[in-house]
Each structure stands twice: as structure tokens, then as C-alpha cells.
């Protein structure tokens, strides 16, 4: 196992800058002292208001422009979880970064709540990039995208479609197809049952406006979206934060999630790519499969040596210092070379 040297960054001195706005974009809640570090912003995606946190580099200079990165976390998550963690770390490395709540989650608009809709999330990432292009402090020719777990899947698909994303990186990517989902969701019978339940939930919503929910995670309720002792989502010191709900997962999600196949997008991904993964992360062979299929010649897959069995190493990349430092260090070098 690699020995990781963890370098703690200096404490940032907070600062201020004049807000900018237009009819679709607003900034507010700016933290103001000497130097700007973060501000809460809003932008439009398919007519809905999405809320995000925009992070600035140390010693931010309003007279300069900076490369930018959109950061996305795992399914069901909010901006205060892994997306925000990585956005803060990349900002310390000299980037302007954005972590935001996808529609239907957190502070953003959209119903049903907690509806994990991949097509919507892909559009939201592209609209987040479009928002960054409106900012005078952003080098609009150098915007990258970064994803963790399922956020990797959405980010890769968005990058394959959006030429405004100049480089893309992933950590602990979740990439599945019709065969892979059977491994996690009860085989062919379990998958089809969940898809039928989703169709029924969508029908009920269309007819009555009522949403059908199950728990997002549980150690006792086998119908939960995630059933088991997954500490990240159960531990208040990790991902079980007040902004995220363990009790709400839209049943309508199952059809959209279980039928998603990102692999056709690989042949259209013709830009620099960097991926971090391990045999201890989820579906390692699928990450290798996607990487091999990517059209770009400018690509690298960094494989971490680890003794943890799959998928337990996956959760370490969400917030554990050794894995986060490793991913940020390697990915920062990639983005600095390509943005």
C-alpha cells in the first residue's frame, strides 16, 4: 500500500468581492474579510434555480482569470458532501471551483425531491459549466470537470457531449451497465421489479401529484436504496450531515438509474482524461473497460495498490484524508497540465 504524505494547507484568510448578477444568475451570502474564499451562487438549469458554492484560490486577485473545475459527488448527495470537499481542496491548488446541488436535491429546486435522474444531472453539469463561462474571473477556455463515484459517470457523459469541458477527471468512478446492476440490485428479477416500481411511481405522480419514497439507506429496511452498514452515509462525522436525507429516495429513480449505460459515450470522449481507481473500489473492471474505450489518446488511469476488498475502498475516497490527498495531488497535476 502506498504511503501517503499529507500536507495540510495554510488556513485561508477570508475576503470579499462585489457581487455579479444577470437575469438568470445571482451571487449572494459572500463571506467577507480580507480575501474571498467562498460564496453561495445560483444559476439556471432547464428553468430551475440551482444553488452552489463557488470556491476561490488563496490570494485571489480580482484582476486575474483562473481555470475552473465543476465538482460532482456520488448519487443522492449534496454539495456539502464529497463534491464540496474536493472543490475546497482544488481551490487551494489555484482553481476556481464549483460544487452545487443538482436539481431535486439540497437547496436547489426540482420535484420529486431526491429523484436521481441521470439525464437531468448530465444537463445540470453542462449548465454549471455554462454558468462559469459568465464569470469574469474564470478563464473560459479552461474549464474542467471532476466526479466522484456516480458523479464520475455523469461527468464523463457530460464531457463527451460538451466541448466547453476541456479536461475531465474521476475518482472511484461508478460505471455500470445492464449486467453490472444485477450484481447490486437482486439479479434480473430484482432489477426488473425496481424498474416496474419506478414506472408505477411515475404513473402515480402524473395522476395524483403524490411522490413515492423509500429510505435512502438503512441497516434494517431491505427496501432502502442502500441496505447495509455503509458508514459514510450513517456516520454524522462523515456523510450523514443535516443537509442530506437518509430517509428519502424517490422510487421513480430506479428506471432512470438502472437503465443508464455510459459506455457508448466513451467513443465520443476526445479530450484529456485522468482516472483514479483501485481493486478495492466498486466495479474495477468496468472502470478499466470504460478507460480502454475512450477515444482520446491523452488519457491516464492511475491504479492505487490496496488490500481492501471491493467495494470498501470506494468510501475512503469520499472523505478519508489519505485517499483524498492522493486523488487531489494526482488530479491537480493533471488539471494544471491541461487547463
Phi and psi in degrees as GROMACS dihedral restraints (atoms count N, CA, C in turn):
[ dihedral_restraints ]
;  ai    aj    ak    al  type     phi  dphi    fc
    3     4     5     6     1   -71.5    20    10
    4     5     6     7     1   142.1    20    10
    6     7     8     9     1   -90.1    20    10
    7     8     9    10     1   121.0    20    10
    9    10    11    12     1  -103.4    20    10
   10    11    12    13     1   128.8    20    10
   12    13    14    15     1   -94.5    20    10
   13    14    15    16     1   116.8    20    10
   15    16    17    18     1   -95.1    20    10
   16    17    18    19     1   118.7    20    10
   18    19    20    21     1  -106.5    20    10
   19    20    21    22     1   116.1    20    10
   21    22    23    24     1   -80.5    20    10
   22    23    24    25     1   129.0    20    10
   24    25    26    27     1   -73.6    20    10
   25    26    27    28     1   155.4    20    10
   27    28    29    30     1   -66.3    20    10
   28    29    30    31     1   150.3    20    10
   30    31    32    33     1   -66.9    20    10
   31    32    33    34     1   131.5    20    10
   33    34    35    36     1   -76.0    20    10
   34    35    36    37     1   143.0    20    10
   36    37    38    39     1   -94.5    20    10
   37    38    39    40     1   123.7    20    10
   39    40    41    42     1   -71.2    20    10
   40    41    42    43     1   156.7    20    10
   42    43    44    45     1  -151.4    20    10
   43    44    45    46     1  -170.7    20    10
   45    46    47    48     1  -141.5    20    10
   46    47    48    49     1   159.6    20    10
   48    49    50    51     1  -157.7    20    10
   49    50    51    52     1   150.7    20    10
   51    52    53    54     1   -60.1    20    10
   52    53    54    55     1   140.5    20    10
   54    55    56    57     1   -71.8    20    10
   55    56    57    58     1   152.6    20    10
   57    58    59    60     1  -120.4    20    10
   58    59    60    61     1   152.5    20    10
   60    61    62    63     1  -159.0    20    10
   61    62    63    64     1   156.9    20    10
   63    64    65    66     1  -144.9    20    10
   64    65    66    67     1  -169.3    20    10
   66    67    68    69     1   -65.5    20    10
   67    68    69    70     1   -22.5    20    10
   69    70    71    72     1  -111.3    20    10
   70    71    72    73     1    -8.4    20    10
   72    73    74    75     1  -132.3    20    10
   73    74    75    76     1   130.5    20    10
   75    76    77    78     1  -135.7    20    10
   76    77    78    79     1   151.2    20    10
   78    79    80    81     1  -122.4    20    10
   79    80    81    82     1   142.9    20    10
   81    82    83    84     1  -156.0    20    10
   82    83    84    85     1   179.3    20    10
   84    85    86    87     1    54.0    20    10
   85    86    87    88     1    39.9    20    10
   87    88    89    90     1   -68.7    20    10
   88    89    90    91     1   132.0    20    10
   90    91    92    93     1   -79.2    20    10
   91    92    93    94     1   123.0    20    10
   93    94    95    96     1  -123.1    20    10
   94    95    96    97     1   115.6    20    10
   96    97    98    99     1  -140.7    20    10
   97    98    99   100     1  -111.3    20    10
   99   100   101   102     1   -96.2    20    10
  100   101   102   103     1   -42.5    20    10
  102   103   104   105     1  -126.1    20    10
  103   104   105   106     1   139.8    20    10
  105   106   107   108     1   -70.5    20    10
  106   107   108   109     1   136.4    20    10
  108   109   110   111     1  -121.6    20    10
  109   110   111   112     1   -40.3    20    10
  111   112   113   114     1  -156.1    20    10
  112   113   114   115     1   146.3    20    10
  114   115   116   117     1  -143.4    20    10
  115   116   117   118     1   149.5    20    10
  117   118   119   120     1   -84.2    20    10
  118   119   120   121     1   133.3    20    10
  120   121   122   123     1  -129.8    20    10
  121   122   123   124     1   168.9    20    10
  123   124   125   126     1  -133.9    20    10
  124   125   126   127     1   146.6    20    10
  126   127   128   129     1  -148.4    20    10
  127   128   129   130     1   162.3    20    10
  129   130   131   132     1   -90.8    20    10
  130   131   132   133     1   140.3    20    10
  132   133   134   135     1  -139.0    20    10
  133   134   135   136     1   112.0    20    10
  135   136   137   138     1    52.8    20    10
  136   137   138   139     1    38.9    20    10
  138   139   140   141     1    88.2    20    10
  139   140   141   142     1    -5.9    20    10
  141   142   143   144     1  -104.3    20    10
  142   143   144   145     1   149.2    20    10
  144   145   146   147     1   -82.8    20    10
  145   146   147   148     1   122.5    20    10
  147   148   149   150     1  -108.9    20    10
  148   149   150   151     1   142.6    20    10
  150   151   152   153     1  -110.7    20    10
  151   152   153   154     1   134.6    20    10
  153   154   155   156     1  -140.6    20    10
  154   155   156   157     1   168.4    20    10
  156   157   158   159     1  -111.6    20    10
  157   158   159   160     1   124.6    20    10
  159   160   161   162     1  -103.1    20    10
  160   161   162   163     1   120.8    20    10
  162   163   164   165     1  -106.0    20    10
  163   164   165   166     1   143.2    20    10
  165   166   167   168     1  -116.4    20    10
  166   167   168   169     1   152.4    20    10
  168   169   170   171     1   -68.0    20    10
  169   170   171   172     1   162.1    20    10
  171   172   173   174     1   -60.8    20    10
  172   173   174   175     1   146.7    20    10
  174   175   176   177     1    56.4    20    10
  175   176   177   178     1    38.9    20    10
  177   178   179   180     1   -56.4    20    10
  178   179   180   181     1   133.7    20    10
  180   181   182   183     1  -118.8    20    10
  181   182   183   184     1   114.6    20    10
  183   184   185   186     1   -64.1    20    10
  184   185   186   187     1   -14.7    20    10
  186   187   188   189     1   -89.0    20    10
  187   188   189   190     1    -0.9    20    10
  189   190   191   192     1  -112.1    20    10
  190   191   192   193     1   165.6    20    10
  192   193   194   195     1  -114.9    20    10
  193   194   195   196     1   152.2    20    10
  195   196   197   198     1  -130.7    20    10
  196   197   198   199     1   146.8    20    10
  198   199   200   201     1   -64.6    20    10
  199   200   201   202     1   154.0    20    10
  201   202   203   204     1  -131.2    20    10
  202   203   204   205     1   156.2    20    10
  204   205   206   207     1  -136.9    20    10
  205   206   207   208     1   130.7    20    10
  207   208   209   210     1   -92.6    20    10
  208   209   210   211     1   126.5    20    10
  210   211   212   213     1  -111.4    20    10
  211   212   213   214     1   134.1    20    10
  213   214   215   216     1  -128.9    20    10
  214   215   216   217     1   140.1    20    10
  216   217   218   219     1  -100.5    20    10
  217   218   219   220     1  -170.9    20    10
  219   220   221   222     1   -68.5    20    10
  220   221   222   223     1   172.1    20    10
  222   223   224   225     1   -58.6    20    10
  223   224   225   226     1   150.0    20    10
  225   226   227   228     1    69.3    20    10
  226   227   228   229     1    -3.1    20    10
  228   229   230   231     1   -88.3    20    10
  229   230   231   232     1   167.3    20    10
  231   232   233   234     1  -116.9    20    10
  232   233   234   235     1   171.2    20    10
  234   235   236   237     1   -64.7    20    10
  235   236   237   238     1   -21.8    20    10
  237   238   239   240     1   -81.2    20    10
  238   239   240   241     1    -4.6    20    10
  240   241   242   243     1   -93.6    20    10
  241   242   243   244     1  -132.6    20    10
  243   244   245   246     1   -65.2    20    10
  244   245   246   247     1   -31.0    20    10
  246   247   248   249     1   -60.9    20    10
  247   248   249   250     1   -45.6    20    10
  249   250   251   252     1   -67.8    20    10
  250   251   252   253     1   -37.5    20    10
  252   253   254   255     1   -59.7    20    10
  253   254   255   256     1   -50.0    20    10
  255   256   257   258     1   -68.9    20    10
  256   257   258   259     1   -36.0    20    10
  258   259   260   261     1   -61.1    20    10
  259   260   261   262     1   -42.0    20    10
  261   262   263   264     1   -62.5    20    10
  262   263   264   265     1   -43.4    20    10
  264   265   266   267     1   -66.6    20    10
  265   266   267   268     1   -41.6    20    10
  267   268   269   270     1   -67.2    20    10
  268   269   270   271     1   -33.6    20    10
  270   271   272   273     1   -62.7    20    10
  271   272   273   274     1   -37.3    20    10
  273   274   275   276     1   -64.9    20    10
  274   275   276   277     1   -19.4    20    10
  276   277   278   279     1   -92.8    20    10
  277   278   279   280     1     5.0    20    10
  279   280   281   282     1   109.2    20    10
  280   281   282   283     1     9.7    20    10
  282   283   284   285     1  -106.7    20    10
  283   284   285   286     1   151.5    20    10
  285   286   287   288     1   -84.5    20    10
  286   287   288   289     1   129.9    20    10
  288   289   290   291     1  -130.0    20    10
  289   290   291   292     1   153.7    20    10
  291   292   293   294     1  -131.7    20    10
  292   293   294   295     1   122.5    20    10
  294   295   296   297     1  -115.9    20    10
  295   296   297   298     1   130.1    20    10
  297   298   299   300     1  -137.5    20    10
  298   299   300   301     1   161.5    20    10
  300   301   302   303     1   -86.1    20    10
  301   302   303   304     1   120.5    20    10
  303   304   305   306     1   -61.4    20    10
  304   305   306   307     1   159.0    20    10
  306   307   308   309     1   -56.9    20    10
  307   308   309   310     1   148.1    20    10
  309   310   311   312     1    79.3    20    10
  310   311   312   313     1     0.1    20    10
  312   313   314   315     1  -130.9    20    10
  313   314   315   316     1   153.1    20    10
  315   316   317   318     1    55.0    20    10
  316   317   318   319     1  -129.8    20    10
  318   319   320   321     1   -88.4    20    10
  319   320   321   322     1    -2.7    20    10
  321   322   323   324     1   -83.3    20    10
  322   323   324   325     1   159.0    20    10
  324   325   326   327     1   -78.0    20    10
  325   326   327   328     1   170.2    20    10
  327   328   329   330     1   124.9    20    10
  328   329   330   331     1   134.2    20    10
  330   331   332   333     1  -133.3    20    10
  331   332   333   334     1   155.6    20    10
  333   334   335   336     1   -60.5    20    10
  334   335   336   337     1   150.3    20    10
  336   337   338   339     1   -67.7    20    10
  337   338   339   340     1   151.9    20    10
  339   340   341   342     1    57.6    20    10
  340   341   342   343     1    34.1    20    10
  342   343   344   345     1   -95.8    20    10
  343   344   345   346     1   109.5    20    10
  345   346   347   348     1   -83.5    20    10
  346   347   348   349     1    93.2    20    10
  348   349   350   351     1  -112.6    20    10
  349   350   351   352     1   104.0    20    10
  351   352   353   354     1   -56.0    20    10
  352   353   354   355     1   -42.9    20    10
  354   355   356   357     1   -60.4    20    10
  355   356   357   358     1   -41.3    20    10
  357   358   359   360     1   -65.4    20    10
  358   359   360   361     1   -41.4    20    10
  360   361   362   363     1   -66.1    20    10
  361   362   363   364     1   -36.8    20    10
  363   364   365   366     1   -63.2    20    10
  364   365   366   367     1   -43.4    20    10
  366   367   368   369     1   -63.1    20    10
  367   368   369   370     1   -39.5    20    10
  369   370   371   372     1   -63.1    20    10
  370   371   372   373     1   -40.1    20    10
  372   373   374   375     1   -61.9    20    10
  373   374   375   376     1   -45.2    20    10
  375   376   377   378     1   -64.1    20    10
  376   377   378   379     1   -36.7    20    10
  378   379   380   381     1   -73.1    20    10
  379   380   381   382     1   -28.1    20    10
  381   382   383   384     1   -65.7    20    10
  382   383   384   385     1   -40.1    20    10
  384   385   386   387     1   -63.6    20    10
  385   386   387   388     1   -43.3    20    10
  387   388   389   390     1   -61.4    20    10
  388   389   390   391     1   -37.3    20    10
  390   391   392   393     1   -62.7    20    10
  391   392   393   394     1   -46.6    20    10
  393   394   395   396     1   -58.7    20    10
  394   395   396   397     1   -32.3    20    10
  396   397   398   399     1   -67.9    20    10
  397   398   399   400     1   -15.4    20    10
  399   400   401   402     1   -85.9    20    10
  400   401   402   403     1    -8.3    20    10
  402   403   404   405     1   -91.7    20    10
  403   404   405   406     1   129.8    20    10
  405   406   407   408     1   -65.9    20    10
  406   407   408   409     1   -24.5    20    10
  408   409   410   411     1   -82.7    20    10
  409   410   411   412     1    -6.7    20    10
  411   412   413   414     1   -98.5    20    10
  412   413   414   415     1   135.2    20    10
  414   415   416   417     1   -76.7    20    10
  415   416   417   418     1    98.5    20    10
  417   418   419   420     1   -67.8    20    10
  418   419   420   421     1   -14.0    20    10
  420   421   422   423     1   -87.3    20    10
  421   422   423   424     1    -2.4    20    10
  423   424   425   426     1  -137.4    20    10
  424   425   426   427     1    71.9    20    10
  426   427   428   429     1  -116.3    20    10
  427   428   429   430     1   127.0    20    10
  429   430   431   432     1  -112.5    20    10
  430   431   432   433     1   173.1    20    10
  432   433   434   435     1  -136.5    20    10
  433   434   435   436     1   141.8    20    10
  435   436   437   438     1  -135.2    20    10
  436   437   438   439     1   137.7    20    10
  438   439   440   441     1  -137.6    20    10
  439   440   441   442     1   147.7    20    10
  441   442   443   444     1  -114.3    20    10
  442   443   444   445     1   137.1    20    10
  444   445   446   447     1    53.6    20    10
  445   446   447   448     1  -126.0    20    10
  447   448   449   450     1   -63.5    20    10
  448   449   450   451     1   -26.8    20    10
  450   451   452   453     1   -60.7    20    10
  451   452   453   454     1   -26.9    20    10
  453   454   455   456     1   -64.9    20    10
  454   455   456   457     1   -43.0    20    10
  456   457   458   459     1   -62.0    20    10
  457   458   459   460     1   -47.7    20    10
  459   460   461   462     1   -65.7    20    10
  460   461   462   463     1   -39.0    20    10
  462   463   464   465     1   -66.6    20    10
  463   464   465   466     1   -43.0    20    10
  465   466   467   468     1   -62.0    20    10
  466   467   468   469     1   -41.8    20    10
  468   469   470   471     1   -67.6    20    10
  469   470   471   472     1   -40.5    20    10
  471   472   473   474     1   -63.6    20    10
  472   473   474   475     1   -42.9    20    10
  474   475   476   477     1   -65.4    20    10
  475   476   477   478     1   -30.3    20    10
  477   478   479   480     1   -71.3    20    10
  478   479   480   481     1   -16.8    20    10
  480   481   482   483     1  -108.2    20    10
  481   482   483   484     1   -21.1    20    10
  483   484   485   486     1  -115.7    20    10
  484   485   486   487     1   110.7    20    10
  486   487   488   489     1   -71.0    20    10
  487   488   489   490     1   -11.1    20    10
  489   490   491   492     1   -77.3    20    10
  490   491   492   493     1   -13.7    20    10
  492   493   494   495     1   -88.7    20    10
  493   494   495   496     1   112.5    20    10
  495   496   497   498     1   -87.3    20    10
  496   497   498   499     1   -24.7    20    10
  498   499   500   501     1  -154.8    20    10
  499   500   501   502     1   150.6    20    10
  501   502   503   504     1  -137.1    20    10
  502   503   504   505     1   141.5    20    10
  504   505   506   507     1  -139.1    20    10
  505   506   507   508     1   150.9    20    10
  507   508   509   510     1  -137.2    20    10
  508   509   510   511     1   155.9    20    10
  510   511   512   513     1  -135.5    20    10
  511   512   513   514     1   131.3    20    10
  513   514   515   516     1    50.6    20    10
  514   515   516   517     1    52.2    20    10
  516   517   518   519     1   -66.1    20    10
  517   518   519   520     1   138.0    20    10
  519   520   521   522     1  -100.6    20    10
  520   521   522   523     1   112.8    20    10
  522   523   524   525     1  -131.3    20    10
  523   524   525   526     1   117.7    20    10
  525   526   527   528     1  -128.4    20    10
  526   527   528   529     1   166.6    20    10
  528   529   530   531     1  -137.1    20    10
  529   530   531   532     1  -170.2    20    10
  531   532   533   534     1   -61.9    20    10
  532   533   534   535     1   -29.9    20    10
  534   535   536   537     1   -80.7    20    10
  535   536   537   538     1   -39.4    20    10
  537   538   539   540     1   -63.6    20    10
  538   539   540   541     1   -39.5    20    10
  540   541   542   543     1   -64.4    20    10
  541   542   543   544     1   -25.5    20    10
  543   544   545   546     1   -64.1    20    10
  544   545   546   547     1   -27.6    20    10
  546   547   548   549     1   -69.5    20    10
  547   548   549   550     1   -26.0    20    10
  549   550   551   552     1  -107.0    20    10
  550   551   552   553     1   -20.3    20    10
  552   553   554   555     1  -124.7    20    10
  553   554   555   556     1    36.5    20    10
  555   556   557   558     1    84.5    20    10
  556   557   558   559     1    28.6    20    10
  558   559   560   561     1    69.3    20    10
  559   560   561   562     1  -168.0    20    10
  561   562   563   564     1   -58.2    20    10
  562   563   564   565     1   -43.2    20    10
  564   565   566   567     1   -66.3    20    10
  565   566   567   568     1   -43.0    20    10
  567   568   569   570     1   -64.8    20    10
  568   569   570   571     1   -42.6    20    10
  570   571   572   573     1   -63.0    20    10
  571   572   573   574     1   -47.6    20    10
  573   574   575   576     1   -64.7    20    10
  574   575   576   577     1   -35.9    20    10
  576   577   578   579     1   -63.4    20    10
  577   578   579   580     1   -41.0    20    10
  579   580   581   582     1   -68.9    20    10
  580   581   582   583     1   -37.8    20    10
  582   583   584   585     1   -64.5    20    10
  583   584   585   586     1   -41.7    20    10
  585   586   587   588     1   -65.5    20    10
  586   587   588   589     1   -38.6    20    10
  588   589   590   591     1   -63.1    20    10
  589   590   591   592     1   -38.2    20    10
  591   592   593   594     1   -65.7    20    10
  592   593   594   595     1   -43.1    20    10
  594   595   596   597     1   -62.0    20    10
  595   596   597   598     1   -40.0    20    10
  597   598   599   600     1   -66.0    20    10
  598   599   600   601     1   -39.0    20    10
  600   601   602   603     1   -65.6    20    10
  601   602   603   604     1   -39.2    20    10
  603   604   605   606     1   -66.1    20    10
  604   605   606   607     1   -37.9    20    10
  606   607   608   609     1   -65.0    20    10
  607   608   609   610     1   -43.6    20    10
  609   610   611   612     1   -62.4    20    10
  610   611   612   613     1   -41.6    20    10
  612   613   614   615     1   -63.7    20    10
  613   614   615   616     1   -43.0    20    10
  615   616   617   618     1   -64.3    20    10
  616   617   618   619     1   -35.4    20    10
  618   619   620   621     1   -87.1    20    10
  619   620   621   622     1   -33.1    20    10
  621   622   623   624     1  -123.1    20    10
  622   623   624   625     1   -15.8    20    10
  624   625   626   627     1    78.3    20    10
  625   626   627   628     1     6.2    20    10
  627   628   629   630     1   -92.4    20    10
  628   629   630   631     1   138.4    20    10
  630   631   632   633     1   -96.0    20    10
  631   632   633   634     1   145.6    20    10
  633   634   635   636     1  -109.2    20    10
  634   635   636   637     1   124.0    20    10
  636   637   638   639     1  -125.1    20    10
  637   638   639   640     1   154.3    20    10
  639   640   641   642     1  -129.2    20    10
  640   641   642   643     1   176.0    20    10
  642   643   644   645     1   -71.7    20    10
  643   644   645   646     1   146.3    20    10
  645   646   647   648     1   -72.5    20    10
  646   647   648   649     1   -39.3    20    10
  648   649   650   651     1  -148.8    20    10
  649   650   651   652     1   145.5    20    10
  651   652   653   654     1  -158.7    20    10
  652   653   654   655     1   149.9    20    10
  654   655   656   657     1   -99.4    20    10
  655   656   657   658     1    -3.8    20    10
  657   658   659   660     1  -125.0    20    10
  658   659   660   661     1   -26.0    20    10
  660   661   662   663     1   -99.0    20    10
  661   662   663   664     1   107.3    20    10
  663   664   665   666     1   -69.5    20    10
  664   665   666   667     1   -12.1    20    10
  666   667   668   669     1   -83.6    20    10
  667   668   669   670     1    -6.9    20    10
  669   670   671   672     1   -61.8    20    10
  670   671   672   673     1   152.3    20    10
  672   673   674   675     1   -59.7    20    10
  673   674   675   676     1   -39.2    20    10
  675   676   677   678     1  -122.6    20    10
  676   677   678   679     1   114.1    20    10
  678   679   680   681     1  -111.9    20    10
  679   680   681   682     1   111.5    20    10
  681   682   683   684     1   150.4    20    10
  682   683   684   685     1   179.2    20    10
  684   685   686   687     1   -87.0    20    10
  685   686   687   688     1    70.2    20    10
  687   688   689   690     1   -96.8    20    10
  688   689   690   691     1    95.2    20    10
  690   691   692   693     1   -56.7    20    10
  691   692   693   694     1   -37.4    20    10
  693   694   695   696     1   -54.4    20    10
  694   695   696   697     1   -44.1    20    10
  696   697   698   699     1   -84.7    20    10
  697   698   699   700     1   -10.5    20    10
  699   700   701   702     1  -105.3    20    10
  700   701   702   703     1   -17.3    20    10
  702   703   704   705     1   -98.6    20    10
  703   704   705   706     1   117.9    20    10
  705   706   707   708     1   -61.4    20    10
  706   707   708   709     1   -20.5    20    10
  708   709   710   711     1   -81.9    20    10
  709   710   711   712     1    -5.9    20    10
  711   712   713   714     1  -120.9    20    10
  712   713   714   715     1  -101.8    20    10
  714   715   716   717     1   -99.9    20    10
  715   716   717   718     1    -9.7    20    10
  717   718   719   720     1   -83.1    20    10
  718   719   720   721     1    62.1    20    10
  720   721   722   723     1   -91.0    20    10
  721   722   723   724     1   161.4    20    10
  723   724   725   726     1   -60.1    20    10
  724   725   726   727     1   -29.6    20    10
  726   727   728   729     1   -73.1    20    10
  727   728   729   730     1   -13.4    20    10
  729   730   731   732     1  -113.0    20    10
  730   731   732   733     1   142.6    20    10
  732   733   734   735     1  -107.7    20    10
  733   734   735   736     1   124.3    20    10
  735   736   737   738     1   -83.6    20    10
  736   737   738   739     1    -9.1    20    10
  738   739   740   741     1  -103.3    20    10
  739   740   741   742     1     2.9    20    10
  741   742   743   744     1  -135.7    20    10
  742   743   744   745     1   117.4    20    10
  744   745   746   747     1  -144.4    20    10
  745   746   747   748     1   117.9    20    10
  747   748   749   750     1   -69.3    20    10
  748   749   750   751     1   123.4    20    10
  750   751   752   753     1   -60.1    20    10
  751   752   753   754     1   -27.8    20    10
  753   754   755   756     1   -57.4    20    10
  754   755   756   757     1   -21.6    20    10
  756   757   758   759     1   -56.6    20    10
  757   758   759   760     1   -39.6    20    10
  759   760   761   762     1   -55.3    20    10
  760   761   762   763     1   -42.5    20    10
  762   763   764   765     1   -63.4    20    10
  763   764   765   766     1   -45.0    20    10
  765   766   767   768     1   -68.9    20    10
  766   767   768   769     1   -39.4    20    10
  768   769   770   771     1   -74.2    20    10
  769   770   771   772     1   -47.0    20    10
  771   772   773   774     1   -76.6    20    10
  772   773   774   775     1   -17.8    20    10
  774   775   776   777     1   -99.8    20    10
  775   776   777   778     1     1.1    20    10
  777   778   779   780     1   -74.5    20    10
  778   779   780   781     1   134.4    20    10
  780   781   782   783     1  -134.2    20    10
  781   782   783   784     1   105.5    20    10
  783   784   785   786     1   -79.6    20    10
  784   785   786   787     1   -12.4    20    10
  786   787   788   789     1   -63.7    20    10
  787   788   789   790     1   -34.5    20    10
  789   790   791   792     1   -60.1    20    10
  790   791   792   793     1   -23.0    20    10
  792   793   794   795     1   -72.2    20    10
  793   794   795   796     1   -19.9    20    10
  795   796   797   798     1   -60.1    20    10
  796   797   798   799     1   -37.7    20    10
  798   799   800   801     1   -69.0    20    10
  799   800   801   802     1   -16.8    20    10
  801   802   803   804     1   -98.8    20    10
  802   803   804   805     1    -1.8    20    10
  804   805   806   807     1   -89.2    20    10
  805   806   807   808     1    94.8    20    10
  807   808   809   810     1  -114.6    20    10
  808   809   810   811     1    37.7    20    10
  810   811   812   813     1  -131.6    20    10
  811   812   813   814     1   167.2    20    10
  813   814   815   816     1   -54.6    20    10
  814   815   816   817     1   136.1    20    10
  816   817   818   819     1  -134.8    20    10
  817   818   819   820     1   137.4    20    10
  819   820   821   822     1  -135.7    20    10
  820   821   822   823     1   129.6    20    10
  822   823   824   825     1  -128.7    20    10
  823   824   825   826     1   138.0    20    10
  825   826   827   828     1  -115.6    20    10
  826   827   828   829     1   129.0    20    10
  828   829   830   831     1  -156.8    20    10
  829   830   831   832     1   176.5    20    10
  831   832   833   834     1  -156.3    20    10
  832   833   834   835     1   166.4    20    10
  834   835   836   837     1   -67.1    20    10
  835   836   837   838     1   -19.1    20    10
  837   838   839   840     1   -85.7    20    10
  838   839   840   841     1    -8.1    20    10
  840   841   842   843     1   -85.9    20    10
  841   842   843   844     1   178.7    20    10
  843   844   845   846     1   -74.8    20    10
  844   845   846   847     1   139.8    20    10
  846   847   848   849     1    43.4    20    10
  847   848   849   850     1    57.4    20    10
  849   850   851   852     1   -58.6    20    10
  850   851   852   853     1   -35.9    20    10
  852   853   854   855     1   -66.6    20    10
  853   854   855   856     1   -26.8    20    10
  855   856   857   858     1   -75.9    20    10
  856   857   858   859     1   -34.1    20    10
  858   859   860   861     1   -65.1    20    10
  859   860   861   862     1   -43.1    20    10
  861   862   863   864     1   -62.0    20    10
  862   863   864   865     1   -40.2    20    10
  864   865   866   867     1   -63.1    20    10
  865   866   867   868     1   -44.8    20    10
  867   868   869   870     1   -65.5    20    10
  868   869   870   871     1   -45.9    20    10
  870   871   872   873     1   -56.8    20    10
  871   872   873   874     1   -45.0    20    10
  873   874   875   876     1   -63.7    20    10
  874   875   876   877     1   -30.0    20    10
  876   877   878   879     1   -85.0    20    10
  877   878   879   880     1   -12.7    20    10
  879   880   881   882     1   -63.4    20    10
  880   881   882   883     1   134.6    20    10
  882   883   884   885     1   -69.3    20    10
  883   884   885   886     1   -31.5    20    10
  885   886   887   888     1   -64.6    20    10
  886   887   888   889     1   141.0    20    10
  888   889   890   891     1   -85.6    20    10
  889   890   891   892     1   -15.7    20    10
  891   892   893   894     1   -94.8    20    10
  892   893   894   895     1    80.8    20    10
  894   895   896   897     1  -147.1    20    10
  895   896   897   898     1   150.3    20    10
  897   898   899   900     1  -145.0    20    10
  898   899   900   901     1   136.3    20    10
  900   901   902   903     1  -114.0    20    10
  901   902   903   904     1   112.2    20    10
  903   904   905   906     1   -95.7    20    10
  904   905   906   907     1   115.7    20    10
  906   907   908   909     1  -101.5    20    10
  907   908   909   910     1   126.1    20    10
  909   910   911   912     1   -92.9    20    10
  910   911   912   913     1   128.3    20    10
  912   913   914   915     1   -75.1    20    10
  913   914   915   916     1   126.9    20    10
  915   916   917   918     1  -155.0    20    10
  916   917   918   919     1   147.5    20    10
  918   919   920   921     1   -95.9    20    10
  919   920   921   922     1   -11.8    20    10
  921   922   923   924     1   -64.5    20    10
  922   923   924   925     1   140.3    20    10
  924   925   926   927     1   -77.2    20    10
  925   926   927   928     1   147.8    20    10
  927   928   929   930     1   -64.0    20    10
  928   929   930   931     1   138.8    20    10
  930   931   932   933     1  -104.3    20    10
  931   932   933   934     1    21.9    20    10
  933   934   935   936     1   -65.5    20    10
  934   935   936   937     1   -26.7    20    10
  936   937   938   939     1   -70.0    20    10
  937   938   939   940     1   -21.3    20    10
  939   940   941   942     1   -51.3    20    10
  940   941   942   943     1   -48.3    20    10
  942   943   944   945     1   -70.2    20    10
  943   944   945   946     1   -23.7    20    10
  945   946   947   948     1   -64.4    20    10
  946   947   948   949     1   -34.3    20    10
  948   949   950   951     1   -73.1    20    10
  949   950   951   952     1    -9.3    20    10
  951   952   953   954     1   -74.5    20    10
  952   953   954   955     1   -34.9    20    10
  954   955   956   957     1  -162.9    20    10
  955   956   957   958     1    -2.2    20    10
  957   958   959   960     1   -79.4    20    10
  958   959   960   961     1   135.6    20    10
  960   961   962   963     1   -58.6    20    10
  961   962   963   964     1   -44.7    20    10
  963   964   965   966     1   -60.6    20    10
  964   965   966   967     1   -47.7    20    10
  966   967   968   969     1   -70.0    20    10
  967   968   969   970     1   -39.6    20    10
  969   970   971   972     1   -64.6    20    10
  970   971   972   973     1   -43.4    20    10
  972   973   974   975     1   -62.2    20    10
  973   974   975   976     1   -43.4    20    10
  975   976   977   978     1   -58.9    20    10
  976   977   978   979     1   -51.1    20    10
  978   979   980   981     1   -62.7    20    10
  979   980   981   982     1   -43.1    20    10
  981   982   983   984     1   -65.8    20    10
  982   983   984   985     1   -43.3    20    10
  984   985   986   987     1   -60.7    20    10
  985   986   987   988     1   -51.0    20    10
  987   988   989   990     1   -66.5    20    10
  988   989   990   991     1   -41.7    20    10
  990   991   992   993     1   -73.1    20    10
  991   992   993   994     1   -34.6    20    10
  993   994   995   996     1   -59.3    20    10
  994   995   996   997     1   -44.7    20    10
  996   997   998   999     1   -60.5    20    10
  997   998   999  1000     1   -39.3    20    10
  999  1000  1001  1002     1   -63.7    20    10
 1000  1001  1002  1003     1   -49.8    20    10
 1002  1003  1004  1005     1   -65.9    20    10
 1003  1004  1005  1006     1   -37.0    20    10
 1005  1006  1007  1008     1   -66.7    20    10
 1006  1007  1008  1009     1   -25.2    20    10
 1008  1009  1010  1011     1   -83.7    20    10
 1009  1010  1011  1012     1   -17.7    20    10
 1011  1012  1013  1014     1  -124.2    20    10
 1012  1013  1014  1015     1    -4.0    20    10
